[in-house]
Structure formats: C-alpha cells, structure tokens
Amino acid sequence: MIRRGFMALAGLGLALVLAQGASAQDNRWATIFNDTGFDMITFQVAGPSDRTWGEDLLGGDNLRTGEGVSISWTGPCNNDLRAEFSNGDVRERYRVNICRGGLYHYQ
C-alpha cells in the first residue's frame, strides 16, 4: 500500500510538471505523515491566492494512520494544505513554505 501510494503520487507529480511545462527546479516535494489514528481520505494543496482547493493528491487512496507519502506539485513556495480524515475531521494549514522541503505530521 505505501509503495503503491508513493509511486502513484510521484507519477502524479511528474504528470503535473509535464502538463504545466515547468522545469525540475519548480517541482516541490514534501512528505506527509498521518499519525492521527484515522485514515486520511483527501489531501489538497492551494496557493495562497487560490480561491479553491486543488485536486486530491492522494488520488482516491487512503493514507492510513502510521503511513507517510511523498508528494510533488508545482507552484509557489507558500501554500495552504488541507487534509480530511475518515472521522470527518478537516485540518488546514496556511502559508506553509514547502520550498524548504520537509516532513509534515498530522497528529
């Protein structure tokens, strides 16, 4: 499950880069960990000026508790992150600087 999730999201990130004609330097990577006790059912990213959330970067897969996944997207350094969980909880983080790279834990 984890390997499949990593590969699917890596492929999605590559597809986004190719579709937008962005260079490798414009590609942003982060690793998201779910330590909540509930499955993460969606994970979305939006630029700070976007009025809507982007597509679900989990691609319809659930990120089970205790799992992590590397995701890739293009765009500005500061982004808003949104995660929805199987218990109905929604957690949003604003102006996260993903250019620094990093690990993001949901607890």
DONU-567606 format. One line per field, with one value per residue: x, y, z of N, C-alpha, C in turn. Coordinates in pm, 1 decimal, padded with zeros to 6 digits, m for minus. Layout:
n_u <- (X, ...)
n_v <- (Y, ...)
n_w <- (Z, ...)
ca_u <- (X, ...)
ca_v <- (Y, ...)
ca_w <- (Z, ...)
c_u <- (X, ...)
c_v <- (Y, ...)
c_w <- (Z, ...)
This chain:
n_u <- (00082.5, 00184.3, 00409.9, 00282.6, 00126.8, 00329.2, 00446.1, 00228.7, 00168.6, 00410.7, 00417.7, 00193.3, 00284.5, 00493.3, 00345.8, 00199.9, 00406.1, 00497.9, 00266.8, 00232.0, 00458.7, 00673.3, 00997.9, 01244.3, 01336.2, 01116.2, 00955.3, 00800.5, 00855.6, 00733.0, 00693.0, 00426.4, 00288.9, 00064.0, m00047.5, m00276.1, m00462.3, m00679.5, m00785.2, m00646.3, m00833.8, m00843.7, m00608.0, m00514.7, m00381.4, m00335.4, m00249.7, m00159.8, m00318.5, m00521.8, m00865.8, m00997.6, m00958.7, m00707.1, m00687.7, m00737.6, m00452.5, m00397.8, m00514.9, m00750.9, m00680.2, m00650.7, m00462.1, m00335.6, m00338.1, m00024.4, 00117.2, 00315.7, 00362.0, 00524.7, 00483.1, 00437.2, 00430.7, 00375.6, 00441.7, 00400.1, 00615.3, 00491.1, 00211.5, m00125.3, m00245.7, m00464.0, m00622.6, m00838.0, m01010.8, m01113.0, m01287.0, m01426.5, m01298.2, m01134.9, m00838.1, m00657.5, m00373.5, m00201.5, m00014.7, 00226.6, 00564.5, 00686.9, 00914.0, 01133.0, 01132.3, 01059.7, 00910.1, 00584.3, 00372.1, 00062.4, m00116.2)
n_v <- (m00119.8, 00134.5, 00165.6, 00158.4, 00389.5, 00584.9, 00562.2, 00617.5, 00883.9, 01007.4, 00972.4, 01125.5, 01378.7, 01411.5, 01409.4, 01645.9, 01834.1, 01797.1, 01855.9, 02125.4, 02232.2, 02295.1, 02346.1, 02122.7, 02251.2, 02389.3, 02207.2, 02091.9, 01916.8, 01719.6, 01533.9, 01371.8, 01271.3, 01056.5, 01050.0, 01027.7, 00837.7, 00789.5, 00721.2, 00919.8, 01072.2, 01255.4, 01481.7, 01803.4, 02084.8, 02434.0, 02739.1, 03050.2, 03256.2, 03125.3, 03048.1, 02815.5, 02472.8, 02249.7, 01951.0, 01619.6, 01497.2, 01244.5, 01078.8, 00925.2, 00714.1, 00600.5, 00736.1, 00558.8, 00551.2, 00601.1, 00577.5, 00727.0, 00955.3, 01066.4, 01364.3, 01562.0, 01877.6, 02168.6, 02520.4, 02813.1, 02888.0, 02923.3, 02769.1, 02655.8, 02387.5, 02108.3, 01855.5, 01578.5, 01354.9, 01016.1, 01023.7, 01251.7, 01482.3, 01782.5, 01930.9, 02222.1, 02393.6, 02696.4, 02900.1, 02746.3, 02694.9, 02524.2, 02515.7, 02486.3, 02225.2, 01913.7, 01741.9, 01671.6, 01629.6, 01500.3, 01496.8)
n_w <- (00000.0, 00089.0, m00079.8, m00329.0, m00304.5, m00283.1, m00538.2, m00707.6, m00640.2, m00694.6, m00968.3, m01036.7, m00962.4, m01146.5, m01380.6, m01345.4, m01358.7, m01622.0, m01765.7, m01712.1, m01814.6, m01655.3, m01510.0, m01359.8, m01131.8, m01041.4, m00925.6, m00636.5, m00332.7, m00065.3, 00236.7, 00376.6, 00680.4, 00846.3, 01156.2, 01309.6, 01395.4, 01241.8, 00904.7, 00644.0, 00406.4, 00199.7, 00050.1, m00010.7, m00191.6, m00206.8, m00362.4, m00202.8, m00308.9, m00432.6, m00473.3, m00441.9, m00337.0, m00459.1, m00666.8, m00525.6, m00391.6, m00305.8, m00478.3, m00460.5, m00299.1, 00040.5, 00308.9, 00545.8, 00907.0, 01060.5, 00827.5, 00563.7, 00289.4, m00004.1, m00177.3, m00471.6, m00630.7, m00836.1, m00828.7, m00617.1, m00330.3, m00076.6, 00048.1, 00104.6, 00297.1, 00305.8, 00479.8, 00498.9, 00711.6, 00796.4, 01012.5, 00979.2, 01050.5, 00954.3, 00864.6, 00827.6, 00709.1, 00684.7, 00458.5, 00436.4, 00396.4, 00149.1, 00002.2, 00154.4, 00188.3, 00350.0, 00630.1, 00714.9, 00974.1, 01066.1, 01353.9)
ca_u <- (00000.0, 00266.5, 00488.6, 00190.5, 00092.5, 00444.3, 00464.3, 00116.8, 00181.3, 00528.9, 00373.9, 00104.6, 00368.7, 00562.1, 00245.2, 00170.4, 00519.9, 00498.4, 00148.8, 00246.1, 00581.0, 00762.9, 01129.5, 01263.7, 01354.1, 00985.5, 00885.1, 00807.1, 00837.5, 00713.7, 00645.3, 00314.3, 00267.8, m00064.3, m00035.0, m00397.5, m00549.7, m00784.7, m00735.1, m00656.9, m00905.5, m00804.7, m00503.4, m00520.6, m00291.2, m00379.3, m00163.4, m00221.2, m00417.4, m00626.8, m00993.5, m01047.2, m00856.7, m00669.7, m00734.5, m00691.7, m00322.0, m00392.5, m00565.4, m00855.6, m00630.2, m00645.2, m00334.0, m00369.9, m00263.6, 00109.1, 00181.3, 00359.4, 00367.6, 00591.1, 00400.4, 00505.4, 00346.1, 00445.7, 00376.5, 00473.8, 00669.6, 00393.1, 00087.6, m00218.0, m00262.6, m00591.8, m00635.7, m00966.1, m00993.4, m01229.5, m01379.2, m01490.2, m01211.4, m01064.6, m00730.4, m00598.7, m00253.9, m00192.6, 00115.1, 00334.3, 00673.0, 00732.2, 01043.9, 01231.0, 01119.4, 01033.7, 00819.3, 00466.3, 00299.7, m00071.9, m00131.9)
ca_v <- (00000.0, 00254.6, 00174.0, 00193.7, 00529.4, 00666.6, 00558.9, 00686.0, 01027.3, 01052.4, 00979.8, 01240.0, 01497.6, 01420.3, 01447.3, 01787.3, 01910.2, 01788.7, 01923.6, 02268.8, 02273.8, 02350.4, 02283.6, 02041.8, 02338.7, 02436.2, 02096.5, 02096.2, 01785.8, 01714.6, 01404.6, 01388.4, 01155.2, 01052.3, 00991.5, 01072.3, 00729.4, 00775.7, 00730.2, 01046.6, 01034.1, 01350.2, 01579.3, 01903.0, 02199.0, 02554.5, 02855.7, 03147.1, 03340.2, 03040.4, 03054.5, 02679.1, 02371.1, 02171.5, 01812.0, 01530.6, 01441.6, 01101.9, 01006.3, 00831.0, 00619.0, 00649.4, 00729.4, 00500.5, 00601.3, 00544.2, 00578.9, 00853.9, 00955.9, 01181.0, 01424.5, 01659.6, 01968.5, 02288.2, 02642.9, 02899.6, 02825.2, 02924.8, 02703.8, 02611.4, 02242.2, 02063.6, 01709.7, 01532.5, 01223.8, 00927.4, 01057.1, 01377.6, 01594.0, 01851.1, 02014.2, 02310.4, 02468.7, 02808.6, 02959.2, 02652.0, 02713.1, 02391.7, 02525.3, 02435.7, 02079.9, 01875.6, 01639.4, 01731.5, 01528.5, 01527.2, 01419.2)
ca_w <- (00000.0, 00095.5, m00202.6, m00436.9, m00283.7, m00319.7, m00682.4, m00772.1, m00620.1, m00769.0, m01107.2, m01048.3, m00958.9, m01274.8, m01480.2, m01326.7, m01409.6, m01767.7, m01818.5, m01697.8, m01878.9, m01554.1, m01500.4, m01239.0, m01016.4, m00997.6, m00864.4, m00489.9, m00270.2, 00079.4, 00284.3, 00467.9, 00767.1, 00915.5, 01290.0, 01378.1, 01440.8, 01141.3, 00767.8, 00571.4, 00284.6, 00094.3, 00079.8, m00116.3, m00181.1, m00278.0, m00348.8, m00111.0, m00376.5, m00490.0, m00402.2, m00423.7, m00313.0, m00575.9, m00670.2, m00418.8, m00427.3, m00270.9, m00594.5, m00424.4, m00199.4, 00177.7, 00377.4, 00675.9, 01021.4, 01069.1, 00696.3, 00507.3, 00144.3, m00065.0, m00281.0, m00555.9, m00704.8, m00882.7, m00785.5, m00525.9, m00208.5, 00032.2, 00008.2, 00207.2, 00293.3, 00363.0, 00493.8, 00552.4, 00772.8, 00793.6, 01121.3, 00944.3, 01087.4, 00846.5, 00918.8, 00728.2, 00746.2, 00591.9, 00426.3, 00465.5, 00299.9, 00107.3, m00065.6, 00249.8, 00191.9, 00486.3, 00675.7, 00776.7, 01051.5, 01116.6, 01477.5)
c_u <- (00086.6, 00344.4, 00399.7, 00152.0, 00206.3, 00458.2, 00352.0, 00131.0, 00303.9, 00493.2, 00282.1, 00185.5, 00440.6, 00464.8, 00210.2, 00282.1, 00518.4, 00382.0, 00163.7, 00373.4, 00681.5, 00895.9, 01140.1, 01280.0, 01220.9, 00906.5, 00907.2, 00777.1, 00816.9, 00669.7, 00543.0, 00299.6, 00133.4, m00046.8, m00159.0, m00479.4, m00666.0, m00721.5, m00749.3, m00720.5, m00883.0, m00690.6, m00496.3, m00425.8, m00351.5, m00274.8, m00233.7, m00324.7, m00530.1, m00753.0, m01055.2, m00929.6, m00830.1, m00725.0, m00675.7, m00561.2, m00304.5, m00452.0, m00671.0, m00811.1, m00639.7, m00502.8, m00364.8, m00285.3, m00130.8, 00184.0, 00222.9, 00365.1, 00441.0, 00502.1, 00480.0, 00401.3, 00429.4, 00373.1, 00461.8, 00523.7, 00567.0, 00260.1, 00002.4, m00240.4, m00393.6, m00595.9, m00771.7, m00949.5, m01124.9, m01328.6, m01449.8, m01408.1, m01143.9, m00961.0, m00667.2, m00479.0, m00233.7, m00049.3, 00233.1, 00440.7, 00729.8, 00863.9, 01156.1, 01229.9, 01077.3, 00933.0, 00705.8, 00385.8, 00162.0, m00092.4, m00265.8)
c_v <- (00125.7, 00270.9, 00216.7, 00341.3, 00621.9, 00674.6, 00635.5, 00836.7, 01083.0, 01066.5, 01098.0, 01368.9, 01518.6, 01464.0, 01594.3, 01874.5, 01912.1, 01866.3, 02074.4, 02321.4, 02332.3, 02277.7, 02204.4, 02128.5, 02388.3, 02329.0, 02098.4, 01957.2, 01802.0, 01572.6, 01429.7, 01259.4, 01168.4, 00976.7, 01020.5, 00961.1, 00705.2, 00784.8, 00872.3, 01011.2, 01131.7, 01437.7, 01674.3, 02018.5, 02313.9, 02662.7, 02959.6, 03237.5, 03259.0, 03049.5, 02916.2, 02586.3, 02296.1, 02030.3, 01731.9, 01464.1, 01296.4, 01016.3, 00902.3, 00722.6, 00682.7, 00638.7, 00683.8, 00560.4, 00527.6, 00542.1, 00720.1, 00841.4, 01081.0, 01233.4, 01532.4, 01748.6, 02087.9, 02410.1, 02721.4, 02823.3, 02816.4, 02872.6, 02674.9, 02462.0, 02205.4, 01911.8, 01678.6, 01388.0, 01147.0, 00954.9, 01190.4, 01500.8, 01650.9, 01941.2, 02093.1, 02382.5, 02575.5, 02859.9, 02872.5, 02668.7, 02576.5, 02396.0, 02479.5, 02284.2, 02038.4, 01766.8, 01709.2, 01620.6, 01581.1, 01436.1, 01445.8)
c_w <- (00000.0, m00033.8, m00318.6, m00425.9, m00322.3, m00471.2, m00753.5, m00757.9, m00690.3, m00916.2, m01130.9, m01049.8, m01090.3, m01383.3, m01468.1, m01381.8, m01561.3, m01828.3, m01812.8, m01762.2, m01781.4, m01555.7, m01371.8, m01115.7, m00961.4, m00924.9, m00713.6, m00434.1, m00120.9, 00114.1, 00394.2, 00547.9, 00836.4, 01046.4, 01373.7, 01441.6, 01345.6, 01002.6, 00715.1, 00437.9, 00170.0, 00144.4, m00038.3, m00085.4, m00260.2, m00258.2, m00263.5, m00177.7, m00440.2, m00406.0, m00379.4, m00398.3, m00442.0, m00567.6, m00554.2, m00461.0, m00384.0, m00382.2, m00562.5, m00327.5, m00061.6, 00228.3, 00519.2, 00786.5, 01031.8, 00936.9, 00657.6, 00357.5, 00098.0, m00176.4, m00352.4, m00621.9, m00747.3, m00829.5, m00688.4, m00403.5, m00097.1, m00017.7, 00130.3, 00187.3, 00361.8, 00363.8, 00554.7, 00597.5, 00778.9, 00906.4, 01097.1, 00979.6, 00963.2, 00911.4, 00805.7, 00787.9, 00640.2, 00580.3, 00472.0, 00357.2, 00263.2, 00032.5, 00026.3, 00252.4, 00331.7, 00504.3, 00748.5, 00842.8, 01090.6, 01236.8, 01540.4)
